Amino acid sequence: MTLSLNIGNFFNDSSSHALVDELRKRTSEEDILDFEEKFNSKNEKNLHVYICRFLKNRSISRGLASRWLITIIENKESKIDALQK
């Protein structure tokens, strides 16, 4: 038996396209982290959930998704490391 998590559609199509466009605009690490912070403060689901969903649906490229996810994960890991010291 296989279980899968079906998160469903978070946004309508135009909102999804607008978010993908915003993702593509951000090139520097600072821009990505700033956008993530603002996005997470205003939305029920965190940005990484949307990025993974877009990746699953092939709405964004693997390269774009990996760049964003690596930046987000490395930032979280550095915050955890700083707290542990």
CNS distance restraints for C-alpha pairs under 8 A (distance, minus, plus):
assign (resid  10 and name CA) (resid  50 and name CA) 7.81 0.50 0.50
assign (resid  11 and name CA) (resid  15 and name CA) 5.55 0.50 0.50
assign (resid  11 and name CA) (resid  16 and name CA) 5.69 0.50 0.50
assign (resid  12 and name CA) (resid  16 and name CA) 6.20 0.50 0.50
assign (resid  13 and name CA) (resid  17 and name CA) 6.18 0.50 0.50
assign (resid  14 and name CA) (resid  18 and name CA) 6.13 0.50 0.50
assign (resid  15 and name CA) (resid  19 and name CA) 6.17 0.50 0.50
assign (resid  16 and name CA) (resid  20 and name CA) 6.20 0.50 0.50
assign (resid  17 and name CA) (resid  21 and name CA) 6.10 0.50 0.50
assign (resid  18 and name CA) (resid  22 and name CA) 6.25 0.50 0.50
assign (resid  19 and name CA) (resid  23 and name CA) 6.19 0.50 0.50
assign (resid  20 and name CA) (resid  24 and name CA) 6.26 0.50 0.50
assign (resid  20 and name CA) (resid  59 and name CA) 7.89 0.50 0.50
assign (resid  20 and name CA) (resid  60 and name CA) 7.14 0.50 0.50
assign (resid  21 and name CA) (resid  25 and name CA) 6.35 0.50 0.50
assign (resid  22 and name CA) (resid  26 and name CA) 6.69 0.50 0.50
assign (resid  23 and name CA) (resid  32 and name CA) 7.95 0.50 0.50
assign (resid  23 and name CA) (resid  64 and name CA) 7.98 0.50 0.50
assign (resid  24 and name CA) (resid  64 and name CA) 7.36 0.50 0.50
assign (resid  26 and name CA) (resid  31 and name CA) 5.64 0.50 0.50
assign (resid  26 and name CA) (resid  32 and name CA) 5.71 0.50 0.50
assign (resid  27 and name CA) (resid  31 and name CA) 6.74 0.50 0.50
assign (resid  27 and name CA) (resid  32 and name CA) 7.02 0.50 0.50
assign (resid  28 and name CA) (resid  32 and name CA) 6.32 0.50 0.50
assign (resid  29 and name CA) (resid  33 and name CA) 6.20 0.50 0.50
assign (resid  29 and name CA) (resid  71 and name CA) 6.55 0.50 0.50
assign (resid  30 and name CA) (resid  34 and name CA) 5.97 0.50 0.50
assign (resid  31 and name CA) (resid  35 and name CA) 6.01 0.50 0.50
assign (resid  32 and name CA) (resid  36 and name CA) 6.10 0.50 0.50
assign (resid  32 and name CA) (resid  68 and name CA) 6.94 0.50 0.50
assign (resid  32 and name CA) (resid  71 and name CA) 7.50 0.50 0.50
assign (resid  32 and name CA) (resid  72 and name CA) 7.89 0.50 0.50
assign (resid  33 and name CA) (resid  37 and name CA) 6.15 0.50 0.50
assign (resid  33 and name CA) (resid  71 and name CA) 7.53 0.50 0.50
assign (resid  33 and name CA) (resid  72 and name CA) 6.76 0.50 0.50
assign (resid  33 and name CA) (resid  75 and name CA) 7.95 0.50 0.50
assign (resid  34 and name CA) (resid  38 and name CA) 6.35 0.50 0.50
assign (resid  35 and name CA) (resid  39 and name CA) 5.90 0.50 0.50
assign (resid  36 and name CA) (resid  40 and name CA) 5.92 0.50 0.50
assign (resid  36 and name CA) (resid  46 and name CA) 7.99 0.50 0.50
assign (resid  36 and name CA) (resid  47 and name CA) 6.16 0.50 0.50
assign (resid  36 and name CA) (resid  72 and name CA) 7.95 0.50 0.50
assign (resid  37 and name CA) (resid  41 and name CA) 6.22 0.50 0.50
assign (resid  38 and name CA) (resid  42 and name CA) 6.50 0.50 0.50
assign (resid  39 and name CA) (resid  43 and name CA) 6.14 0.50 0.50
assign (resid  39 and name CA) (resid  46 and name CA) 7.37 0.50 0.50
assign (resid  39 and name CA) (resid  47 and name CA) 6.59 0.50 0.50
assign (resid  40 and name CA) (resid  44 and name CA) 7.30 0.50 0.50
assign (resid  40 and name CA) (resid  45 and name CA) 6.92 0.50 0.50
assign (resid  40 and name CA) (resid  46 and name CA) 5.00 0.50 0.50
assign (resid  40 and name CA) (resid  47 and name CA) 6.18 0.50 0.50
assign (resid  45 and name CA) (resid  49 and name CA) 6.60 0.50 0.50
assign (resid  45 and name CA) (resid  50 and name CA) 7.58 0.50 0.50
assign (resid  46 and name CA) (resid  50 and name CA) 7.10 0.50 0.50
assign (resid  47 and name CA) (resid  51 and name CA) 6.25 0.50 0.50
assign (resid  48 and name CA) (resid  52 and name CA) 6.10 0.50 0.50
assign (resid  48 and name CA) (resid  69 and name CA) 6.71 0.50 0.50
assign (resid  48 and name CA) (resid  72 and name CA) 7.81 0.50 0.50
assign (resid  49 and name CA) (resid  53 and name CA) 6.20 0.50 0.50
assign (resid  50 and name CA) (resid  54 and name CA) 6.07 0.50 0.50
assign (resid  51 and name CA) (resid  55 and name CA) 6.10 0.50 0.50
assign (resid  51 and name CA) (resid  65 and name CA) 6.32 0.50 0.50
assign (resid  51 and name CA) (resid  69 and name CA) 7.78 0.50 0.50
assign (resid  52 and name CA) (resid  56 and name CA) 6.08 0.50 0.50
assign (resid  52 and name CA) (resid  65 and name CA) 7.48 0.50 0.50
assign (resid  53 and name CA) (resid  57 and name CA) 6.17 0.50 0.50
assign (resid  54 and name CA) (resid  58 and name CA) 5.89 0.50 0.50
assign (resid  54 and name CA) (resid  59 and name CA) 4.88 0.50 0.50
assign (resid  54 and name CA) (resid  60 and name CA) 5.89 0.50 0.50
assign (resid  55 and name CA) (resid  59 and name CA) 6.00 0.50 0.50
assign (resid  55 and name CA) (resid  60 and name CA) 5.62 0.50 0.50
assign (resid  55 and name CA) (resid  61 and name CA) 6.88 0.50 0.50
assign (resid  55 and name CA) (resid  62 and name CA) 6.75 0.50 0.50
assign (resid  55 and name CA) (resid  65 and name CA) 6.62 0.50 0.50
assign (resid  60 and name CA) (resid  64 and name CA) 6.65 0.50 0.50
assign (resid  60 and name CA) (resid  65 and name CA) 6.74 0.50 0.50
assign (resid  61 and name CA) (resid  65 and name CA) 6.24 0.50 0.50
assign (resid  62 and name CA) (resid  66 and name CA) 5.88 0.50 0.50
assign (resid  63 and name CA) (resid  67 and name CA) 6.09 0.50 0.50
assign (resid  64 and name CA) (resid  68 and name CA) 6.33 0.50 0.50
assign (resid  65 and name CA) (resid  69 and name CA) 5.98 0.50 0.50
assign (resid  66 and name CA) (resid  70 and name CA) 5.76 0.50 0.50
assign (resid  67 and name CA) (resid  71 and name CA) 6.22 0.50 0.50
assign (resid  68 and name CA) (resid  72 and name CA) 6.19 0.50 0.50
assign (resid  69 and name CA) (resid  73 and name CA) 5.96 0.50 0.50
assign (resid  70 and name CA) (resid  74 and name CA) 5.91 0.50 0.50
assign (resid  71 and name CA) (resid  75 and name CA) 6.14 0.50 0.50
assign (resid  72 and name CA) (resid  76 and name CA) 6.33 0.50 0.50
assign (resid  73 and name CA) (resid  77 and name CA) 6.12 0.50 0.50
assign (resid  74 and name CA) (resid  78 and name CA) 6.12 0.50 0.50
assign (resid  75 and name CA) (resid  79 and name CA) 6.31 0.50 0.50
assign (resid  76 and name CA) (resid  80 and name CA) 6.27 0.50 0.50
assign (resid  77 and name CA) (resid  81 and name CA) 6.11 0.50 0.50
assign (resid  78 and name CA) (resid  82 and name CA) 6.11 0.50 0.50
assign (resid  79 and name CA) (resid  83 and name CA) 6.31 0.50 0.50
assign (resid  80 and name CA) (resid  84 and name CA) 6.29 0.50 0.50
assign (resid  81 and name CA) (resid  85 and name CA) 6.53 0.50 0.50
